């Protein structure tokens, strides 16, 4: 890659980063407002709020990166055209492929980034997000229990602790559970800790006794224990943790355990998500080929680039829409999963042939004439209205 190639790559990748950061920040802010109750109602710090909401950024980047690359390529090509650099390079005998190579290098970098996010980073962050929210909600439950007070939750569940140690451990615990209409259970324990894992949120009690009294029976049953786990998942607003399809790694989607309950309920979602992860890194390459095919050829001042830009954006939008439709429909109809592959292959092959031959893609003459007529009519109408207002 020569100096011209490095210049194009640097300009393209810099524009890509600016667009990616801008759009991702805007989307993150709109998503973060949904979890603002972590600060207002649940008393969490701003640092915890930012940390939790930032875990959705990899998923946003995976969706936004191809669009950001398309905008960056369009910006750089328009800049090269407006400065007559494309015309100069073409007049100097530089083939289209040589101009295309630095853009392709930038697209490969973006595709590798999207592949890393799709295969590992996005599901990993979504898992951490689920676990963090579960932990925060569990802390809300335990923090509502004050030493020396009887705290009633859900109307029929009473907690009491003697004190709370500096490291957060609960001492002198009493739990009176009357939620089961057939029995009443009261648990006493010397101390306990909160444990969060894949199965849910638990209050792990140590060195105590459990008093179980069935309704209609005379004497309760008393059982001593060294360790007992009391389930807080329901109180924390979270069921037992079962990772959803987007939270699975690619290899877990490909080969789930045969007794996986979610897989047994939604096998089509696993299949559709696998193909969605595979095709995600191909969209930056396809968008680049489409954009360069429409805007990469040098043009005279009489040849409008606006129509070509609108056409390229339309084709890219249809290409992405085909991917969404194929993924959604593929959950029920496996044959629909072929749609994204066919659309990507057609866009890349046809776009490459157009680039290699140096074809200038322009709209039909009747479309240009119709648009020019509409613009002139609008201008005349606007001028007439302004004249009347004066």
N, C-alpha and C positions, 0 to 999 in steps of 0.2 A: 504494500500500500504506500503510494508516494505522498508527497506533500499535499496534493489536492485531495487524495483519499482521506488523509488524516484530518484535513480541515473539514471535510463533509461529515466524517464520523464524529468529530468533536462537537460540531455545531448541532448535528442531529441528536446526539445523545444528551447534550446539555439542554436542548429544548424539550426532549422527552422527560428529563428529570423535573424540569420546572412545571410542565403540564401535569405530570403524575402527582407531584407533591401538592399542587394547588387543588386538583380535583379530589384527591384522596382526603385532604384536610377538610374540604367542604363536606364530603360525604360522611366522614368520621364525626364531624360536629353534629350533623343531623341525626346520626345513629346514637351518639352519646347522650343527647337530650332525653332519649327514652329511658335511660338508666339514671337520670338525675336524682331520682328518689333515694339512691344510695347515700347522697349527702344530706338531702332535706329531711327524709323520714327515718333513715336508718343510721344517721349519725356518723357516717364514714368520712375520712379525711379526703381532701382534694387529691392527694397522692394516690390513695386507693382507687378513687373514682377514675382518674386518668389511666392508672395501670389496668384496671378491668376493661374499660371501654377501648383501650388501645389494642387489645388482643384481637379485635375484628379487622385490624388494618391489613394483615396479610390477605385475608379473603377479599377485601376491597381492592387491593393492589392487583390480585389475580384477574379481577374483572375489568379494571380500569386500564391496566398496562397496554393491551392492544390498541385501545382507543387513544391513549396518550401518544403512542408511537405513530399512529396514523396522523394525528394533529401535528406532531413534530416533523414528520416527513413532508406534509403539505406545506408547512411553514418554510422549511428549508428550500424546497423546490420552487416555491413562489419567490423567495428571496434571490435564489440563483437566476431565476428568469427575469425578475425586475432589474437586477444589476447586469443583465445581458451576459452572465457568466455561462449559462447553458449554451447560448449561441456561439460564444467564443470557443468553448471546449469542443463543440460539434464542428466548427469551422477548422479547428486545428487537427481534425481527424480522429478525435477521441471516440471510440465506439461506445454505444449505450451501456454495454456490460461493464466497462471500466467505471463509468459514473455510478452504476447500480451497486457495485461491490461494497463501498463503504456503508451504504444504507443497509445492505444485506448483513454486514458485520454487526451493525447496531441492532438489527432485528434478531439475530442469533443470540446476542447477549440478553435481550428482553425475553426471548423464548426460553432460554435456560433459567432465567429468574422465575418465570411463570411455572416452569416444570418443577423447580424446587419447591415453590409454594404449594402447587397442586398435590405433589406426592407426599410431602412431609410437613412443611411449615404451617399451612393453613389448618389441617386437622389437629396438629399439636397445639396451636394457639387456642382453637375452639375447645379442646379438652381442658386446658388450663383455665380458660374462661369459665367453663361449667364448674370445675372444682373450686375456683376462687369464689364464685357467687354462692355456691353451696356453703363454703366455710364462713363467708360473711353473714349469711342468713342464720347459720348455726350460732355464731357469736351474738347475733341480735337476741336469740332465744335465751342464751345463758346470761347475757348482760342484763336482761329484764328481771332476773332472779337476784334480789338484794339480800345480803346477810341479815339474819334475824327476822325476816318477814316471810309470811306464807303467800306465795305467788300462785294464783290460779290461772291456768291456761286451758283454753277450749272448754271452760265451764266445769269439767270433771277431772282435771289433772292438776294436782297441787305440788309445788316444789318448795322446799325449805332447806337453806344451808346455814351452817353456824358462822362460817367466815370464808373469805377468799384469800388465798395466799398470794404473796407478791408475784409468783410465777404464773398466776392464773388458775392454779389448781383449786378445786372446790373441796371444802372440808366440812364434815358433819352433815351429810346429805340425807334428806328424807323425800321420797317420792310417793305420793298417794294417787293411784290410778284407778278411777271409777268409770272409765269410758266403756268398759265391757259390761252390759247390763246383767250378765250372768255371774260375774265375780268381781271382787275388789282386791286389788293387790297393793300392798304397801312395802316399800323397800327402804331399808336403812343401810348406810354405808359410811365408812370412815372418811373416804376421800374419793374423788373422781376426776376424770379428764375428758375433754372433747376429742374425738377421733373422727377424721374425715377420710374416707377411702372410696374405692369404686362402688362399694355396696351401699353407701349413704353416709349419714351423719349419726354418730352414736355418742352417748354419755357412758363412758367406761367406768363402772363403779368397782371399788376394791374393798375387800374385808367387810362384809355386811351380811344381812339376812333379808330374805324375801318372804313376806307374810301374804299368803293367798287364801282368801275366804270366799268360797262359793255360796251364792245366795240359796238360802234354805238349809244350809249345813250349820251345825252347831259350832264346831271349833275350826279355827283356821289352820292351814298347813304352813309350817315354818321350815324354810330351807336356808341353810348357811352357804355362803359362797366366798371364794377368794377373789373372783372377778366375774362381773356381769355387765353385758352391753345393753343399754336402754336406747331404743331407736328414737332419734330426734328428727329423722328425715321428713316426716309428715309435718312436724311443728315448724321446721325450717322452710316449709313451702316447697320442698324438693323430694320426689320419690327416690327410690334406690337408683343409683346412677347406671343408666344404660346408654352407652354412646350411640348417638344417632348416626345416620348414614354419612352426612358431611363431616362428622368427627372421626371417621374411620380412616386409617392409613390405606394407601392403595393396595398393599399386599393383604390387608385384612378384608378389603372389599372383594378381592380376587378369590381368597380362600377363607371364608368365615367358618367358625365351628358349626358342625351339623346341628347342634342343639341351640344355636343362637336364636333367641325368641324374635328379635327384630328381623333377622334374615328369613325366618319362617313366615313372618307376617308380610314382609315387603321384599320378596326376592327380586322383583322388577326394578325397584329403586336401587339396589346394589348394582345391577347390570347397567342401568342408565348412568349412575355416578361414575362407574369405571370408565365408560366411553367419554363422559364429560371431562374427566381428568386427563385422558389421553389426548383429546383434541384441543384442550386449552392452550398448550404451547404452540399449536400450529396457527392460531389466529394472528399473532404478530407478523408471521411470515406472509400469510395470505393478505392481510391489510396492506403490508408494504408493497407487494406485487401489484395489487389493484391500484393503489395510489400512484405508484411510479408509472404504471402503464398509461394512466390518464394524464399525468402532469410531468412525466420525465422527459418527453420529447421537446426540443426547442421549438418555439413558436414566434411568429411575427406579431407586431402590435395589433394587427387586424384580427388575429385569431384569439378569441376570448378564452381565458382560462377559467372564468367563473362557471361556465356550463360544465366543463370537465371536472372541476372540483365538486360541484353538486352531484354530478353523475357518479364520481368515485365514492362519495359519502353514501349515496343511495345504494350502490352495489355492496359496500361494506356492511351497511345496516341490514340488507337482505341476507347477506352471508351469516351475520350473527343471529338473525332471527331464525334462519334455517337450523342453526345449532341448537337454539333454545327449543324450537318445536320438535326437533328430532329427539332431544333428551327427554322432554316431558312425555311425548307420545311413546317413546321407547320403553318406558316403565311398564306399559300394558301391551305394546306391540313391538317385539324385538326387531322386526324388519325396519321400523322407522329409525333405528339407530344408524342405518346406512346413510341417511340424508345428510348429516354434517360432513361425513367423509366425501360424499359425492360433490357437495357444494365447495368444500375446500379444494379438492382436486381440480375441479373445473376452473375455479378462480386462479389457482396457481399456474396451471398449464396454459390457459388462454392468456393470462397476463404475461407470462414469460415469453410466449410466442410474439405477443405484441411488442414487448420490449426488445427482443432480439432483432425484429424486423424494422424497428424504428417507426412503427405506425403511429400517427397522430389520431387519437380517438376523439371525434367531435360529434355532437348531436346532429340529427338530420336538418337539412336546410329549412324545412317547414316549421320545425320547433324553434329554431333561431328567429325566423321571421315572426312567428306568433308572439314570442316573448318580447321582441323589440317593439312590436305593435302595442302590446299591453303596457310596456313601460312608457311609450310616447303618449298613449291615451291617458294614463294616470297622471303624467306630467301636465298635459293640457288641462285636465280636469282640476288638478290642484291649483294651477295658475288662475283658472277662471274663478274658483272659490276664493282665492286670496284677493282677486280684483273686486269681487262683490263685497267682501268684508271691509275693504278700504273705502 
